[in-house]
Amino acid sequence: MIRIDTLWLCTQPQDMRAGADRLLNIVVNTVGAARAHHGYLFANLRATRIKLLVHDGFGVWCATRRLHAGRFVWLEHAPGQAATLQLTAQQFEALAVGLPWQRLGELSVISRS
């Protein structure tokens, strides 16, 4: 199994025709280096497809996912905003199935208003 210690959401939309080498180049130019056991998650402009690039210490893996209906919940990239955002494993799992991953904390508690 591929070990991923840290996941990064790359907020800048990408062309999903990009392969592992092009995405690796984007990571290196954006954050300075691709670290071993880190995963970098990209989406297209419409957030209908995502790609995960993982450096396993020896090489890179690239996986693609698309939803049959709907869109992935993604952040809008604004000028001056950080190009990456660190995700927890729970946030990644929610994002990968199209759930509102930014709201996991508030959705885990049901209270009386």
N, C-alpha and C positions, 0 to 999 in steps of 0.2 A: 504494500500500500504506500502511496505517496504521503509523506509527512508534511503537513502545513502547520507551522507554529503561529504565523501571523498572516492575516488577510488584509489587503488594501483595496479599497474601492477607488478606481481611477475615474474621476468625474468628467473628464473631457471626452465627448462622444468620439467613437472611432468607426472607421470603415470596417465592416465585418469580413471583408475579403482579406484583411491583413492576416498574415501568418505569424508564427512564433517569432521569427527573426525581426519582423517589423515591430511587433508589440514589445519585444525585449529592448529594442532600440528606443522606443518611447519611454519605457520605464527608466532606462539608464539616463536618458536626456532629461527626464522630469525630476527624478529623485536622487540621481547620482550613481546608483548601483542597484543591481538586482541581487538581493541577498538569498542565501541558501535557506530553504524551507519557508520561504515567503511566497504567498500567492497574490497575484495582481488581477483584479476583475475589471473588465471593460464592457461597455454597452454601445450599441449603435445610437444614432440620433433619436430614433423613435422609441428606444428602450424595448424593442421587441426581441432582441437577441443579446446574449452575453457571451463573453469569452473569458476563460480563466487561464492565466499563464502562471506556471509554478516552476521555480528553480529548485531542483531536488538535491543540489550539491554536485551533480555530475553533468547535468544538462537541463533542458527545459521541456515541460509538458504543456500542451495547449488543448483545452477542451471547450466545446461550444454547446450552448443550450438555447433553445427557443421555446416559447410557450405556444400552444396551439390556438389560444385565444387570450386576448388582453395584452398587458404590458408589464414589464418589471418595474417595481417602484425604484426610481433612480433620483439622484440629486441633480438639480440644474447647475451647470458649471457657469460661474460668473467671473468676469475678469477680476483679478486680485484675490480670488478665493484659492485656497489650497487645492492642488491638483489631485491629492490623494486623501483618503480618510480611512483610518483603521477600523475594521469590523470585528465583532466577536463571532464566535462559531455559531451562536444562536441567530445573530443578525444575518449571517451568510446563508444559513439554512432557510430562514424566512424569505430572504431576497430571492434565492434560487427557485422557489416555488411561486413567486409572485405576491407574497404577503407584504403588508406594510411594516417592514423591519425597523423603521425609525421609531415606531410606537410600541415596541415590545414591552417596555417597562410599564407603561400606562395600561396596556391590555392585559397584563398579568394579574391585575387587582380589580375586583368588582366591589364597589362600595355604594353606600347610600348617599345620595347628594343632598 
